[in-house]
């Protein structure tokens, strides 16, 4: 379904859906059969048997419906009883995951084999961790000679590219992510003439937010125009980069030189737009304080306090679920962001000091094949990493927003792949926070601060 837009190309309107229980059973059965076939392929092509012993995956907590990552690991264990795996949970937030995973990796590199029962064999890394862990010597490169025919070709190129660093492949993509713009059509009608369902640019988002939440709206006084992730964590980095990219900025960092590509006028253009609109109700007033995160944004949107929401695709499933709270269905539509999204997701990487390198890579391949990716999307809401899953006609019929999600992922941009990304991110988000809380101006010495962070300072 499409809507004509006077300001841009037509937008795909993803209708709300409920997943039939019979379909879920079919997906689960089909996935199990497909994965069994996959294991048969492994047995037929491996020259050496897999090492025996338990595999440990260090991963952020699985919050998907039914814990679909855990379910895939259970299936692996049923099929590989001599090389079983377990997930060792790390914290939920990206910043906390980074701290714990980096500490574990450093300890394991310093004293390999010190704690064989708990040593990590596979890291489920946020996409922003991969370059850092590779540069630090914490990972084994993926042995491409052991991959099945066409395994790499099946991935979305932009997603697979996030697994490379300095010419080597260090991981395979477990799931990907790209931000989407959710909006409330029931509230959009109150925003004035021309509301409709166009492809929104930032001017449209700001204008409709002002009309809905500005002075004189009476009962709508508690409404805001837009909610995103503006708390003091990686979410603010992502939202800030998306704002800057939407102003026509192509890249933030020259990765070959490890230096920032700073264009003050362009970087500040969209930040000024948003900063000057905040008092008129564009953003939640306390958006820069904890908890200005994904959960807070979803709650404000679901409860009717926001017209627009920037969030990840898994929240489409949350809003559409029959078990959603509140029980009353939330009317919503979804489209692309006003500019490119930051590419999100997790990559599965083999620890350098694993004692089971063949088994660890086999598990990584198992978790990234079509049948596993199909299950992760259909039952868990994770954005797929493979082109063949986006093209699946059954999934496209059951989940009408899948083509839109494919467009968002294909247009998304990778955050800088640099060894000291997290130092860079902390400096970047602090500058963006100051700009959005002020008049949109970044710190005078911002370029120097960012370059110092890129060098690990």
C-alpha positions in Angstrom: 0.0 0.0 0.0 1.4 3.4 -0.9 0.5 7.0 -0.3 1.2 9.9 -2.7 3.6 12.4 -1.2 4.0 16.0 -2.3 7.4 16.2 -0.8 9.1 12.9 -1.8 8.6 9.4 -3.1 5.7 7.3 -2.0 5.9 5.7 1.4 5.1 2.1 2.1 2.4 1.9 4.7 2.9 -1.1 6.9 -0.5 -2.2 8.0 -0.8 -3.6 11.5 -1.0 -7.3 11.8 -1.5 -10.2 14.2 0.5 -13.3 13.7 -1.7 -16.4 13.3 -0.7 -19.1 15.7 -0.8 -21.6 12.9 1.8 -19.6 11.0 4.1 -19.5 14.0 3.9 -23.2 14.3 4.6 -23.6 10.6 7.7 -21.3 10.9 8.9 -23.2 13.9 8.5 -26.6 12.2 10.0 -25.3 8.9 12.9 -23.9 10.8 13.6 -27.1 12.6 13.6 -29.1 9.4 15.8 -26.6 7.6 18.3 -26.5 10.4 18.5 -30.3 10.5 19.2 -30.2 6.8 21.9 -27.6 7.5 23.6 -29.9 10.0 23.5 -32.7 7.5 25.4 -30.4 5.1 28.0 -29.7 7.8 28.6 -33.5 8.4 29.0 -34.1 4.7 31.6 -31.3 4.1 33.8 -31.1 7.2 37.1 -32.7 6.8 37.7 -32.7 10.5 35.2 -33.4 13.3 34.3 -30.7 15.7 36.2 -30.5 19.0 34.3 -31.8 22.0 33.4 -29.7 25.0 31.1 -26.9 25.9 31.1 -23.6 24.0 30.4 -20.4 25.8 28.8 -17.4 24.0 29.1 -14.1 25.7 26.0 -12.1 24.6 23.7 -9.4 25.7 20.5 -10.6 27.3 18.0 -12.0 24.8 14.8 -9.9 25.3 13.0 -11.2 22.2 9.6 -12.8 22.5 10.2 -16.4 23.6 14.0 -15.9 23.8 14.7 -16.9 20.2 18.5 -16.8 20.5 18.3 -19.2 23.4 16.0 -21.5 21.4 18.5 -21.7 18.5 21.2 -22.6 20.9 19.0 -25.3 22.4 18.5 -26.7 18.9 22.2 -26.7 18.3 22.7 -28.6 21.5 20.2 -31.3 20.5 22.0 -31.8 17.2 25.6 -31.5 18.7 25.5 -33.1 22.1 29.3 -33.5 22.2 29.8 -29.8 21.5 27.0 -28.1 23.4 26.8 -24.4 23.8 25.4 -22.0 26.5 24.9 -18.3 26.5 26.6 -16.3 29.2 24.5 -13.2 29.6 26.0 -9.7 29.6 24.2 -6.5 30.5 21.4 -5.2 28.3 22.7 -1.7 27.4 25.5 -1.3 24.8 27.8 0.7 27.1 27.6 -1.9 29.9 28.1 -4.7 27.4 31.2 -3.1 26.1 32.7 -2.7 29.6 32.1 -6.3 30.5 33.1 -7.9 27.2 36.3 -5.8 27.0 37.2 -6.8 30.6 36.6 -10.5 29.8 38.5 -10.4 26.6 41.5 -8.7 28.2 41.6 -11.1 31.1 41.4 -14.1 28.7 44.2 -12.7 26.5 46.4 -12.1 29.6 45.8 -15.5 31.1 44.5 -17.9 28.4 43.1 -21.2 29.8 43.0 -19.8 33.4 39.3 -20.7 33.8 38.4 -23.3 31.2 34.8 -23.7 32.4 34.0 -20.0 31.8 36.4 -19.0 29.1 34.5 -17.4 26.2 34.5 -19.1 22.8 32.2 -16.7 20.9 31.5 -13.0 21.4 28.1 -11.7 20.2 29.5 -8.2 19.6 27.6 -5.0 19.0 28.6 -3.9 15.5 30.6 -1.0 17.0 32.8 -3.4 19.0 34.1 -5.5 16.1 37.0 -3.3 14.9 38.2 -2.6 18.5 38.2 -6.3 19.4 40.0 -7.2 16.2 42.6 -4.5 16.6 43.2 -5.6 20.2 43.9 -9.2 19.2 40.9 -10.6 21.0 39.4 -12.4 17.9 40.3 -15.1 15.4 39.6 -14.3 11.7 36.8 -16.3 10.2 38.2 -19.2 8.2 36.5 -18.4 4.9 37.8 -21.7 3.4 35.4 -23.6 5.8 32.3 -21.6 4.8 29.6 -23.3 2.8 29.1 -22.4 -0.8 27.4 -19.0 -1.1 27.3 -18.4 2.6 28.9 -14.9 2.4 27.1 -14.0 -0.8 23.7 -14.3 1.0 24.3 -11.5 3.4 23.2 -7.9 2.9 26.5 -6.3 1.7 26.3 -3.3 4.0 25.7 -5.6 6.9 28.6 -8.0 6.1 30.9 -5.0 5.6 30.5 -4.2 9.3 32.2 -7.5 10.1 35.4 -6.5 8.2 38.4 -4.6 9.5 41.6 -3.8 7.6 40.8 -6.3 4.9 40.0 -9.3 7.1 36.7 -10.9 8.0 36.4 -11.1 11.8 32.8 -12.1 12.4 29.5 -13.0 10.7 26.3 -10.9 11.3 23.8 -12.4 13.7 21.2 -9.8 13.4 21.1 -6.3 12.0 19.1 -3.2 12.8 18.1 0.1 11.2 16.0 2.9 12.8 12.4 3.5 11.6 10.1 6.4 12.0 6.8 5.4 13.7 3.9 7.8 13.7 0.3 8.0 15.0 -2.2 8.5 12.2 -5.0 9.1 14.7 -3.1 12.1 16.1 -1.6 13.3 12.9 -5.1 14.6 11.8 -4.9 17.1 14.7 -1.7 18.6 13.3 -3.4 20.7 10.7 -3.9 20.7 7.0 -1.9 18.4 4.8 -1.3 15.8 7.5 -2.0 12.7 5.5 0.7 10.1 5.4 3.7 11.5 3.4 7.3 10.6 3.6 8.4 13.0 6.3 11.5 15.1 6.1 12.7 17.0 9.2 10.9 20.1 8.3 7.6 18.2 8.2 8.4 16.4 11.5 9.1 19.8 13.2 6.1 21.6 11.7 3.6 18.9 12.6 5.1 18.6 16.1 4.7 22.3 16.7 1.1 22.2 15.4 0.2 19.4 17.7 2.2 20.2 20.8 2.7 23.9 20.6 1.0 26.7 22.7 -2.8 26.8 22.5 -3.4 23.1 21.9 -5.4 22.8 25.1 -6.0 19.1 25.8 -2.9 18.3 23.6 -0.6 20.3 25.9 0.9 17.1 27.2 1.8 15.9 23.7 5.2 16.1 22.1 6.0 16.0 18.5 8.9 13.5 18.5 10.6 11.1 20.8 14.0 9.4 20.2 16.9 8.1 22.2 18.6 11.1 23.8 19.8 9.7 27.1 23.6 9.7 28.0 24.4 6.4 26.3 25.0 5.0 22.8 21.5 5.9 21.8 22.4 9.6 21.8 25.4 8.9 19.6 23.1 7.1 17.1 20.4 9.8 17.1 23.0 12.5 16.8 24.7 10.8 13.8 21.4 10.4 12.1 20.6 14.1 12.5 23.9 15.1 11.1 23.7 12.6 8.2 20.3 14.0 7.3 21.8 17.4 6.6 23.8 15.9 3.7 27.0 14.8 5.5 28.5 11.7 3.9 30.9 10.5 6.5 32.1 11.5 9.9 35.5 9.8 10.1 38.2 9.0 7.5 38.8 5.5 8.7 42.1 5.1 6.7 43.6 8.2 8.4 41.7 7.7 11.7 40.7 11.3 11.7 37.4 13.1 11.9 36.0 14.7 8.7 34.6 17.8 10.4 32.3 20.2 8.6 31.0 22.5 11.3 28.2 24.3 9.2 26.8 21.0 8.0 27.1 19.2 11.3 25.3 22.0 13.1 22.6 22.6 10.5 20.1 19.9 11.7 21.2 20.2 15.3 20.1 23.9 15.2 16.8 23.0 13.7 16.0 20.5 16.5 17.5 22.6 19.3 15.3 25.7 18.4 12.2 23.5 18.1 12.6 21.8 21.5 10.8 24.6 23.5 7.9 24.2 21.0 7.4 20.6 21.9 9.5 18.7 19.4 11.2 16.6 22.1 10.3 15.3 25.5 11.4 17.9 28.0 13.6 15.5 30.0 14.9 13.6 26.9 18.5 14.2 27.9 18.1 12.6 31.3 17.9 9.0 32.2 15.8 7.1 31.0 15.8 8.7 27.5 16.1 5.3 25.9 14.3 2.9 23.6 11.9 1.7 26.3 11.0 5.3 27.4 10.4 6.3 23.8 8.1 3.3 23.2 6.1 4.0 26.3 5.5 7.6 25.4 4.5 6.7 21.9 2.3 3.8 23.0 0.5 5.9 25.6 -0.3 8.6 23.1 2.1 11.2 24.3 4.1 11.5 21.1 3.2 11.9 17.4 6.5 10.6 16.0 9.0 8.0 17.4 12.4 7.0 16.2 13.0 3.4 17.3 14.3 0.0 16.2 12.2 -2.5 14.1 11.7 -4.9 17.0 9.3 -2.4 18.4 6.9 -2.9 15.5 6.4 -6.4 17.0 5.9 -4.9 20.4 3.2 -2.5 19.2 1.4 -5.1 17.1 1.5 -8.0 19.6 -1.9 -9.2 20.9 -0.2 -9.4 24.3 0.9 -5.7 24.2 0.2 -3.5 27.3 -2.1 -1.6 27.2 -4.4 -4.2 25.7 -6.1 -1.6 23.5 -4.4 -1.7 20.1 -2.2 1.3 19.2 -2.9 2.8 15.8 0.4 3.4 14.1 2.2 3.5 10.8 5.9 3.2 10.0 8.1 4.7 7.3 11.8 5.6 6.8 13.6 8.1 8.9 14.0 11.6 7.5 17.6 10.6 6.7 19.9 7.5 6.8 19.7 5.4 9.9 22.8 4.2 11.8 23.3 0.5 11.1 22.8 -1.5 14.3 22.9 -5.2 15.2 25.3 -7.8 16.5 28.2 -9.8 15.0 29.3 -13.3 16.1 33.0 -13.5 16.4 35.3 -16.4 17.5 37.6 -15.7 20.5 41.3 -15.9 19.7 42.1 -18.2 22.6 39.2 -20.6 22.2 40.3 -24.2 22.5 37.5 -25.2 20.0 38.0 -23.1 16.9 36.3 -25.4 14.5 33.3 -26.0 16.7 33.0 -22.3 17.5 33.0 -21.3 13.8 30.5 -24.1 13.0 28.1 -22.7 15.6 28.6 -19.1 14.2 27.7 -20.5 10.7 24.7 -22.4 12.2 23.3 -19.2 13.8 23.7 -17.2 10.6 22.2 -19.5 8.0 18.8 -18.8 6.4 16.7 -21.1 8.6 18.1 -19.5 11.8 17.7 -15.9 10.4 14.2 -16.7 9.4 13.3 -17.9 12.9 14.9 -14.9 14.5 12.8 -12.5 12.4 9.5 -14.4 12.3 9.4 -15.2 16.0 11.7 -12.7 17.6 11.4 -9.6 15.5 15.2 -9.3 14.8 16.0 -7.6 11.5 17.5 -10.3 9.2 21.1 -10.1 7.9 20.4 -12.1 4.7 19.0 -11.0 1.4 17.1 -14.3 0.9 15.1 -13.8 4.1 14.0 -10.3 3.0 12.9 -11.9 -0.4 11.0 -14.7 1.3 7.4 -14.4 -0.2 5.7 -16.0 2.9 7.4 -13.6 5.3 6.5 -10.6 3.0 2.9 -11.7 3.1 2.8 -12.2 6.8 4.9 -9.1 7.7 4.1 -6.3 5.3 6.7 -4.0 6.7 9.6 -6.3 5.6 10.2 -4.6 2.2 10.4 -1.2 4.1 12.8 -2.7 6.6 15.0 -4.0 3.7 15.1 -0.4 2.3 16.0 1.0 5.7 18.8 -1.6 6.2 20.1 -1.0 2.6 20.3 2.7 3.1 21.7 2.6 6.7 25.3 3.8 7.4 27.9 2.1 9.5 29.2 4.0 12.5 33.0 4.6 12.3 35.0 1.3 12.3 37.9 2.5 14.4 39.8 0.8 17.3 38.8 3.5 19.8 35.2 3.9 18.8 33.9 4.1 22.4 36.1 7.0 23.3 35.0 8.7 20.1 31.3 8.0 20.9 31.5 9.4 24.4 33.0 12.7 23.2 30.7 12.8 20.2 27.5 12.3 22.3 28.5 14.9 24.9 29.0 17.5 22.2 25.7 16.7 20.6 24.0 16.9 24.0 25.4 20.4 24.6 24.3 21.4 21.1 20.7 20.2 21.4 20.3 21.6 24.9 21.6 25.0 23.7 21.3 26.7 20.3 22.6 23.9 18.2 26.3 25.0 18.4 28.9 22.3 18.9 31.9 23.0 21.2 34.6 25.2 19.7 37.3 22.6 20.1 35.1 19.7 19.1 37.2 18.6 16.2 40.3 18.4 18.3 38.5 16.5 21.0 37.2 13.9 18.6 40.6 13.4 17.0 42.1 12.9 20.4 39.5 10.3 21.2 40.2 8.5 17.9 43.8 8.1 19.1 42.6 6.6 22.4 42.9 9.8 24.4 
